[in-house]
Amino acid sequence: MKHLFFLLLALVLSGAASAQRLMVGVRGGVSFADYSFVPTRIGDTRFSPGSVRAGYNVGFVLRLNLSKHLHLQSELDYAFVNYNVLAENSGSRRITLRTERFEIPVQLGFQFGVLRLFGGAQFRVTGSERSSVPQVLKVRFNNGDVGVMGGLGFNVRKFFIDFRISGYPRSRVWHNFTSDGVTQRVKVPRDIVYGGSLGFFF
């Protein structure tokens, strides 16, 4: 799948070089994770989903205008997505999980005046996870390497504003929770990231 993406990107760039319809820009924004998993007990500690926590992302944007109303866009994005988990033992404790992801969205967009609708696939190249209290909980996110994304945006001259949502097509995924050396697979019915960003083309 990744080889197919890089082949597609090479074709886009080669076509853009001759047609001179390639736009290059940058973007940055905030994101929020709608994260839900089945409450799980490992040893004496019960883990449950916490409140929504903000993250952020930055990216490099390539847009190929295929026609007046149609474009193909790819990005090189680095995203910091944060999650909250509640750990209950003798008391309640909030654990912050941070995932750092290098992602490559590939989207097809439709332009109607200043309004733009888009959707496509999102390829995760690398990812890492950190826990604020690793001795209590570590989580391995097993969402997979390919997700879906979509949203709407507005173009104002060289600037653009995007509102997007991304997730995984499977109805359930599994994450590995590790506490006190014990690892358990946990059902995750929902792991959706949504947010907005501001960008501009050079």
N, C-alpha and C positions, 0 to 999 in steps of 0.2 A: 504494500500500500504506500509506503513512504517513497519507494522508487518511482511509482506511478506519479506521485505528486511532483517530485523533482523533474521528471520528464515533462509534465504539464507546465511547470514554471519555466523551464528552458524554452519551450515552444512559445510561451507568452512573451518572454523577453526578446526572442529572436524576431517575432512578428512585430513587436512594438518598435524595435530598432529601425525597421524599414518604414513603418507607417507613421512613426513619430507621434503616437497617440498615448504614450506612457506618461503617467503622472506619478511623481515621487513625493512622499510626505512623511510626517510623523504624527503620532497620536498618544494621548495619555488620559487616564481616567480612573474612576473608582468602581469597585465591584462589591457585591454582596452575595453570600452563599446561602441558599435555601437548602439546608442539610437536615435530613431525617434518617435515623437508624432505629432499629429495634432495641429498646432498653436492655442492657446486658449486665449480668453479674459475673465478675471474675474474682474468685476468692471471697473476701468480705466486702468488696467494693462494687457498688452498682453505678453503671454509667448510663447517662441519658443525654439527649440533645440539649444544647444550650441556646442562648439567644443569638441573633444574627450579628455578625461582626464585619466591619468594612475592610476591604483590601484595596489594592491598586494595581494598575498595569500600564506598561509603556510599549510602544511598538513602532516599527518602520513599515510604511505602507507603499504598495505598488498597485496602481490602478490602470488598467488598459481599457480605453473607451472603444467598444466594438461598434457602436452607433450612437446616435443622439440620445437614445433612451436606454441603452444596454451597456453594461461594463462588467469586466472580470477583475476581481481584486484579490490580492494575496498580501499577507502581513507576516512579519517576524515579531512576535509578541513575547514579552517577559511579564508574567503575572505573579503577583503575591496574593494568594487567596487564604483568608483566615476563617477558622471555625472555633466555636465554643462548645465544650463538653462539660457536663456536670458530673462530678465524682462524689458519691455519697457513701460514707462509712459511718464513723461516729459523728461526723458533721458533714457539711456540704462544701465542696471546693470546686472552683471554676478552673478548667484547664484550657489553655489556648493552643490550638494547632495551626501552624503556618505551613502552607505548601507553596513551593516556588516552582513554577512551570514555564518551560520554553515551548511555545505553541505556534503553529502555522495555520491560520484560518485561510480557506480558499472559498470565496463567495461569488455568487452571481447577483448583480444588482440591476434594478430597474429604476430609471430616473423619470420623474414627472414634475417638471418645474424645479422647485427647490427641494421637493420631497423625494426621498430615495428609499426603496424597499430592497432588502437583500437577505440571502440565506445560502447555506452551504455546509461544508465539512470543516472540522477543526482537528488538526493533527497534533498530538502531543509528542514532542521529540524527547524531552527529558523532564524529570520531576523529582523533587525531594520534599521530605516532610520533617518538621521540627515540632517538638512538644515543649511547652513551658515547664512541665514537670515530668520529664522522661521516666523517672523511677516509678511513677504512678501509672502513666499511660503513654504508649506509643501507638500510632496508627499507620498502617500501610494501606494507601489508597490503591485499589485494584480496579479502577474504572475502565481501563483499556487505553488504547492509543488513539482512537478515532471517535470523535463526538459529532454532534450536529449543532449548528448555531444559526441565528437569524435575528432580524430586527428592522428598525427604521432609522433613517437619518435625514439631516437637512444640510444642504450646501448653501453657503453664503460666500460668493466669490471664491477665494482660495481656502476658506475655512470650512470645516464640516463638524457636525455634532452627530454622534451615534448613540442609540439606545439599543442594547443587544442582550440576548439571552442564549446560554449554551448549556448543553447537557449530554446525556448518553441515551441512545435509542432503546436500550434494554430496560424493562420495567423494574428490574432489581439488579443491583450489583452487590459485591461482597467486599468488605474491608477487614483487614486483620488487626485486631486490638491486642496489644501485649501489655500485661500488668504483672509486676513481680515475677517476671520470667515465664509467665503462662500466656500463650497465644490462643485466641479464639476468633473464629470467623463470625462476622456480624452482618446481618442483612441490612442493606441500605436501599430503601424504596425510592429515595429522592436525594440527588446531589446536583443542584442546578445553580449556575452562577449567572447573575444579571447585573447590569450597571450601565453607566454612561461614560462617554469620553469626548474630548475635544481635540481636534487636529487641524493641520493645515498642509497644503501642498506648496512646494518650493516653486 
